[in-house]
Amino acid sequence: MNFEPRSSLKRLALLLVTVSVVLAACSGSSGVIANVGGTDISEADVRGLVRTDSGEILDVEFLRYLSVAIQWEAVE
């Protein structure tokens, strides 16, 4: 197994950013909840990734989709 400290630090940084963004998102704001490389990600953008009958998503699901949106923007 090849351990790379930089990779671990990147993952930790991404986790910390994601958690802080989710905490901000839980405050009820529907504005910009993340900015990745100058691209804003709004709550509406994240909710638009989810297709549900009720339109409601759990906080855990929101976190997962937010993480995906952040990672997607980071690699583009």
N, C-alpha and C positions, 0 to 999 in steps of 0.2 A: 504494500500500500504506500503510495506516494503522498506524503503530507506536505501541503503547501500553505504556509502561514498567511500569505496574501489572500488566498481563496477563502480561508476561514474568516479573515477580517472583512472581506467583501460581504460574505454571507451575514456576518454579525451586523455590519453597517446597514445592509438592506433590511434585516429584521427590525433593527431599532427605528429606522425611518418608517417602515410599514406600521409598526405599533404606534408611533407618535402620530402618524396620519390618521389611523383608525380612531385614536382617541379624539382627535380634532373632528373627525367625521361624526362621531357619536354626539357631538355637541348640538346637533340639529341644523347645522348650516347646510344649505344646498349649493353653496358656491364652490370655489376651487379648494380641493382637499389635498392635492399633491401637485408638485411641479417637478418634472423630470427633464433636464436639459433644455429648459425654456418652454416646454409643452405643459400646459395646465391640464390636470385631470380633475373633473368635477364629480360630485356625487351622482349626478344624472348620467355621466359617462359610465360609471361603474354599474349603476342599476340597469343601464341599457344592455349590459352584457348578459343579464339574467332574464330568462323567460320563465315566468311563473303564471299560473292561473289567477292567483290572488294579487299579484304585484308586490307582495311582501317577501322580504328575505331576512333570514336570521343574521345577527351580527357576525357570526362565524363565517357564514357564506359570503357576506359583504367583504370581510377581511380577505378571504381567499381570492375573490374577484379583483379586489383592489390590488393585492399583491401581484396578480397576473397582469393587470393594467400597468403597474409600475415597472415590472420586469420587461414587458413588451416595449414600452417607451424607452427603457434603458438600452435595449439591444438594437433598436432601429437606427 
